Each structure stands twice: as structure tokens, then as C-alpha cells.
């Protein structure tokens, strides 16, 4: 059976065009990456669900190729799913949870949503997975946070602020930069910015750098993956960490 309600998103404008065709229609946005093994399973699940729910629009978004869309929905890891009715957020599912996705679609595809989580014209609703360490630091002043950030940036000569860990990276950029450092036998410590949103947001401001990973050498920002790759190829990286 040919699936006519399942599309790959090619650009932000393509995404908006497809989403805006029918503002009463339920849409499922599937954020994926080719390097993530769990996405292989969920791609098959999405294909089957698209056949089952012919009235639902399914949009596949390659997370790292369409960063504007990914960041607008505050996607932290793949696979992730966002279910909308028009521009209204109905549900979010993180991880390869086929049962949760199937249940959510069964619920929302069959009836209108009367109590949406939020509107996509505003910041997307966050998952309720607050980490204890975030609560502990919630009363930090601006100066206290910056002091803590400086301490983290100076915990060793080379510090990588990344999504996940070198053993279990949570995004392709983090995977590539940690592999690059290991391949060049550069010793480094790491900090998982997904465990502390104060650190994540504070570093963006302190270092004037909006994305992650961020590589810190001797307490100062070197840059993200592109810059680090260029430095590694030219030999500047090895000189910087010497």
C-alpha cells in the first residue's frame, strides 16, 4: 500500500508548508538521525503507523540536518516525537517507545484535543523530567552561576561540554567531537549539559556560543565541532592542548 501521508522534511519552509495545509489535522513529527540505532526500529514503526492512521500527517525530520526545526521544539535526543493538531502541541514522546507512540496516536488521532500542552507559536512544552541537581541550583544568583561555570570549565586542561557522555553520546555532534579527541589521544573530562539546564543556558551566555558541544581548553572556549575539526586538521588543536 502506498503511503501518501508520510514525508521527509527538506527545509524549514517545507516543514511549515506541509504543517499548514490543514490546521485541524493531527501531525506527528519524527526527529531521527541515521547514526542512531534506535531510529532504525522506530522508522519501521512510523511507517506502519502512517499506514494505519491515514488521516494523520507524518513528517520525518533529520534532526542534525534541520537544526532550526529541531531547536524550535527543544529536541534533546533522537528518536523523539512531537504530536500536533495544527500548531497546537498535544504530546511528546522521547526515545524508542513504540508502545507510547502507538497509544498517543490512538488517543489524539481519534478525537480533538481540548487541553493542549502549548502552542507552537510559543516555546514548546518541556517534558517533566526535572533532575534533582537542577532543583538544588535553582536559587543561584547570576554571579554564583558564573563562578560555578568557571569552576567546571577549569576542572581539567581540556573539558568537553556535550550531550551525553563519550561512551553514550546523545547527539551526533557530541559523538563526533569526542571520537576526534580520543582518536588523537587527547585527554579530556566531560560534562553532560542535559543533566543541568542552568549550566546549559549559562554557558551559551558566558561563552557567547549558542550550541553544543563546546570544547574548553585551559579555561577558555575553543569552539564547536566545525572549529575543532579545522584545528585538528591544521595541527592547531594539538598545539593548543600541549
N, C-alpha and C positions, 0 to 999 in steps of 0.2 A: 504494500500500500504506500502510495506517495504521500509524504508529509509536507503539507503546504503552510503549516503554521510554525515552522521551526527555521530560524535564520541565524547566520553568523553576522555579527555586527562588524562593520568595516570602519566606522568612524563615529565621532560624537554626533555629527549631523545625521548620519544614517540611523543611529540609535534613536534620536529624538523624532525623526520622521516616522519610523516604524511604531514607536510608542504612542504617537499622537494620532494615528489613523482612527482609533476608536477609543474614546476616553471612558467608556463603560466596560471595556474588555479587560479581563484578567490577564496579566502578563507575568511570566516567570523569567527572571534574568539569571542566567547561569554563568558565574565567573569561574574560569578554569585556566589551567596552564599546561602546556604539552609535557613539561618535565615532571609534573606531579602525578605519581602513580594512582592515588585515589580518584583522580579525574577520569581515568580510563573506565572504571566501573560506573561512575556517575554519568558519563556521557552516554553509555548504553541505557541507563535508567531514564535519562532525559528523553532519549529517542523513543522509548516505549511509552512514556507518559504523554509525549506530544501526540502520538497516535491515539491514545486513549482519550485525551482531552482536546478534541479538535477545535473547540471554541476558545481555547487558551493560546495566547501568543507566547512562544518560547524564543528567547534571544540569548545566543551564546556569545559571551564577551571574553576574549582572551585577555586576562587581567593585566599583564605587563605590556601588551601592545596598545591597550586602550586605557592608559593611566588616568586620563581625565574622568572617565566614567567610573573606574574603579575607586578613585579617591572620593568622588562625589557621593558614593554610597558607603564610604568608610570601610571598605573591604580589607581585612587583615590577613586572610589566608584563603587558599583555594583547596577544594571546591567550596564555593559559597553560593547561596541562592537568595534572591530577593523577589518577593511576590507582590505585585501591584495591581490595583484596579485604576486604570488611567494613570494619574500621577499620585495616587494615594497608596501609602505603604500598608500592606496587610500583614506581612510576615517575613521573617528572616530565618534561614537555616544555615548553620555553619558546619562544614565537614561533610564527609561521605555518609550521610544519614539518609539512606533511601526511604526508610520507613517514615521518618518525619516529613520528608518532602512529599511523599505519596499522600500522607494524611492531610497535610496542609492544603494540597491541591484539591483533594476531595472535599474539603471544607469550603474553600473560597471559590472554587470554580462552579459550585452548585447554587450559590446564593450571594446576594450583595453583602458587602461589608459595612456594618453600621457603626463600628467603633474602630476606625483605623488607628494605627500607631502614630503616624505622622504623615505629612505631605512632602513629596519630593522636591517641592519648591523651597523647602526649608532643609535644615540638616536632618539626615536620615536618623531614625530611631536607633539607639545603641542597644546592643544585647546586654542583658542584665547579668554580666559575668564580672562583677567588681572584685578585684583582687585585694585581699587584706592589706597588703603593703601600700596600696593606693589610699586606703582609708587612713592608715597611720600617718601619711604625709599630707593629708588633706588640709591641714591648718598651716602649712608652710607659708612664710612670707616670701616675697619676691627675692629678697637678699638671701634668705635661708636656702631657697631652692637653688639659686645660682652657686652658692657655696657647696651644696651637695653635688651639683653637676660638675663643678671644677674638680671636686674630690674624685668623682667617678672617672673623669677624663684623665686624671693623673694616677690612676691605680696601677698602671704599668707603662712602659715606654710606648707600647702600641695597644690601643684599645679600639675594638670594633663595636659600635652600636648598631645592632642588627635586629631583624625579626626572627626570633627563634634562637637556636644555638648552632655552632658549626656542625654538630652531629645531626641535628634535626632542624634545618633552616625552614622558615615559614614563608619565604618568597624567593623567587629565582635570583634576584639581585644579591640577596644575602648569601645564597648558596655559592654564586659565582665569586664573590669577593673573598669569602672565607676559604674557598678552594684555591684561589690565586695566592693568598698568603701562605697557606700550607704547602703548596707546590714549590714556593720559593723559600721554604723553611724559615719563614719569619714568625717568631714567637709573638703571640698576642693574647690578651684577655678579651672577653666579650661581655656585653650587657644586652639582654633581651628587652627591647623597648616595649614589647607587647605586655610586659608584666608591670609596667608603671607608666601611666599616661602623663603624669607630671614630668617625668624625665623626657618622654617622647615630645611633648609640646614645648617644654622648656629648652631643649637642645635646638629645636627649629629656630627659636628666637635668639638664643645666646650665640649660636654659630651662624645665624643668618643663612641657613641652609634648609629648605623645606621638605626634603625627602630623606629616606633611609635606604641602605645603610650609610653611616658616616664613619670614616676612619680617622682616628685621632692619633697623632704621633707627637710624643713629648709634650702633651697637654694642649696641642693646637690642632684644629681641623685641617686635614689634608684634602678631603673631598669625598665624593661618592664613587660608584663603580667605574664610571667612564674615566674620571680623572686618575683613579688608582691604576686602571689598566694602562693608560698612556704613560704614567710614571714608571710602571713595571717594565714596559717595552723599551723605554729610553734609558733605564738604569737609574733614574732619579729616586725611585722608591727605595732601592737597596741603600743608596747613599743617605736618604732621609732617616732610615731606621738604624743606621750604623752607630 
